[in-house]
């Protein structure tokens, strides 16, 4: 496996196929990396895809699993194919389909901040139980309504009962719910093409990326080895004059030590990826 990052701390971009869960893909990568390393390798993800969906899945490896929150809520781009004149109880092609025959002449998807019900067959928890468990058991319940944000929804093609849209949205947006605003339609195909600045075009399961590059959407603060040691110990650094707020990559000798944040003129370590400078240098 080619490496610009490492098994100890890296990120792999995978083109997830249809018909498998994201957890299946993450498990397969864990097994593959563990076999190569001769030890168990920890893996995670920065946001799942539904089983019917394909496209960019960001897999976190080793200590990079600690970086999930900095990637999970990044804006995402999808290509969605809506099948018109049909409904699905799951909002996608895996559900029970019903033909209505009502095909809108000019189907358009809404943009902006939307209050939409989440799909009943989804993994969110309500009262400690995942919705899909309630739905599969046949429980009668109302799906919770959540805020979802669509920045762009451009129709790329319309052919008979198929409408294709390119959608830019915030993390946490259910494309099945957005397509459901067409009423007599369901999401027949869904491809995630971007997560933040990461592109499906760059997906390669044989390459481990350096998290320093993957987190390029964050600001950067270079620190000296002695300063890095202080941060590893959980101590803060002087940051007089710096603006409070956004997370910053903490970089020492072109290696990502972790992520910090400026609070009241102090640089506070928020997520640290190495237990020592020696470990960081060996990565």
N, C-alpha and C positions, 0 to 999 in steps of 0.2 A: 504494500500500500504506500503510495507516494505521500510524503509528509512535508507540509510547510508548518503545520502545528505538530502536535504529538498525541499519542494515546493517553498521556498523563493529563493533557489539557488541550483539546482541539474541538473542531466543529466540522461535521460532514453534511454536505447538501445532497439530498437524495430525491430522485423523481419517483414518487410513490405510485405504484400501479393501482388500478381499480380492483375491487373485490377483496382487499385485505385491509385490516385495521392499521392505523398508525402505530399502535403498540406492537403489532406483529413485525413491522419494519424496524422499529427500534430494537426489539428483542433479537431479530436476525443480525443487526449490526453489532449488538453487544456480544453475541455468540461468535461472530466472525473476528472481532477485535480481541476478544479474550483468547481465542485459539491462537491468534498471531502473537499475542503478548505472553502467552503461557501463564496467565493469571486472569482473575475476574476483572473486567473493565466496566466501570460504571457508565451508563448512558441515560440520556433523557431527551426531551424534545422542547421546541419553542413554539408549540401550538400544533394540535392535531388536525387531521383531515377526516371527513366522513369516509366510510368504507367505499362508497360508490365514486368518490372523488379521486382525482389524480393530481400530480404536480409536486411543487416544492415542499419538502419536509426538512426542517432544520434539526439535525440530530446533534446533541451536546455530548461530549465525550470527556470522561475523567472529571477533573476539577471544573471544567467549563460548564458542568451541570449547574453550578452556582450562578451562572449568568443568565438563567432563564428569563428573569423579570425584565432584563434589558433588551430582550428580543421578542418576547411573547406579545407585547402590545404595540409592536411596530405596525404601520399601515401595510395593507396587503392588497394585491391585485389578482383578480380572477377573470377567467373567461368562462361564462356560464351560458349553457344552451337551455332555453326554456321550451318545453313542449306545450303548445297552446291547444285549448279545447279539451284538456284532460285535467284530472286532479289525482293527487296521490296522498294517502293518509300520512305518509312520512315526509312529503315535500320533495321526494326524489324518486329515482327509478327503482329503488328497492322496495317501495311500499306497494300497497294495494291500489291499482290504477282504475279510475272510472272515467269513461269518455263522456263529455258533456256536449261536445260539438260547438261550443261557443268560442269562436276564435276572434279576438279583437283585430280590427283592421290596422291599427297603428299602435302596437304595444310599446309602452315606454315604462321604464323603471324610475322610481322616485329617487331624489338625492336630498342631502341634508341630514339633520338629526331626526331620526324616525323612532317612534315607539311601536314596536312590533312584537307579537308573540313568538317565543322561541318554538322550534319544531317539537312536537310531542315525543318524537323519537330522537331525543338528544341526551347528552351525557350530563347535563347540569343536574345538581341535586336540589330537590325541594323536600323539606322536612326530613333531611338525611337520606333520601332515596333518589336514585337517578330516574329521570323522567321516562327513559325507554323501558325501565323495569315496570313502572306503573302502566305504561301503554301496552306492553306485551301481556300483562296480566289481565288487561281488559278493564282497568279502573276508569271511572268517569271523572275527569278532572279538566280544569281550565289551565292551559299552558300559561306560565307567567309572561308578562310583557316586560321587555327590556329596551333600553336605549341603544340604538344602533346608528352608526354614522356612515353614510355613503357620500364620498367626495365626487365621484364621477360614475355615471352609468350610461355608456355610449352603445347604442345598438349598431352592431357591425354587419349584421345580415338578417334578412327575413325571407324565408322560403317555405311557403305552405304553412305547416303547423310548427315550424322551427324558427325561433328567434335567438340570435347569438348576441350577447352583450359582453363588453369589457367593463369591469367594475373595479374602482379603487375605493377602499373602505378602511375604516378603523378596525383595530383588533377587537374581537368579540362580536363582530357582525355575522349573522347567519344568512348566507346567501339564499338558502332555501326560503327563509322568511321574506327576503326582499323580492324574490321571484313570485312568492305567494301573493304579493300585492296585485298581481295581474288577475287574481281570483281563479279563473279557469286555466291554470298552468301549473306545471311543476318543473323542478330543475332536473333535466334529463342527463346533463353532463356538466362537470365542474372541474376546471383545471386551475390550480393556484400557480401563477406565473412569477410573482414577486413577494418577498417578505422584506419590507424596508428597502434597503439597497441591494439585497441579495436576489439573484435572478435564477429562474429555472434553467436558463441556458448554461449556467455554470455548475449545475448539479453533476457530481461525479462521485460515486460511492467509494472510489479508490483513492481519493484525496482527502487528507485531513488538513483543514484550514487553521491558520493562526488566529485565535480570538482577537488579537490586537487589530488585525485587518477587518474581521467581521464586525467589530464594534466601532467602525469608523464613523458612524452617525453620532457618537458621543464626542465630547470635547476631550482634550488631552492635557495632562499635567506630567511633565518629566520630573523625576525625582532622583536624587543621588543615592548610591548604595547606603550611606548612613541614614538618610531620610527613609529609604525603603525599609530598613531594619526597624525604625521607630513605628512605621505603619504596620508592619508584621506583628509587633508587640501590642497593637491596638491603640497606640498613642496618636495624638493629632499633631499637625504641623501648622506653622504660621502661614496664613493666607491673607494677610492684610491687604486691603484694596481689591481683592477678588470679589466677584458678584456671587451672592448666595444662589443656590438653586440646583441647576441641572447636574446629573452625574458626570464624572470625568474619568477617563481612562488614566490609571496610574502606571507610568512607564519608567522602567529602569533598564538602561543599556539595551533598548529596543525590544524588551520583553514586557509583556503585560503582567504587572504585579496584581492588579485588581481594579476595582472601581471605588472612587471616593466622591465626596460631596463637600462643598464649602458651606459652612454654617458659622455665622458670627465671627468672621475673620479667621476661622480655623478650618484646615483641610481634614475632614473626618473619614477614616477608612470605613467603607460600607461593605465591600465584598473583597476578601483577600484570597488569592489563588495559590499561594505558596506558604509553607511553614517556615522557610528559611531562605536566605539568599543563595545558599548552595543548591537547594532544590530548584529554585528558579533558574539558575545558570545551567543546570543539567537538563532542563526541559527541552 
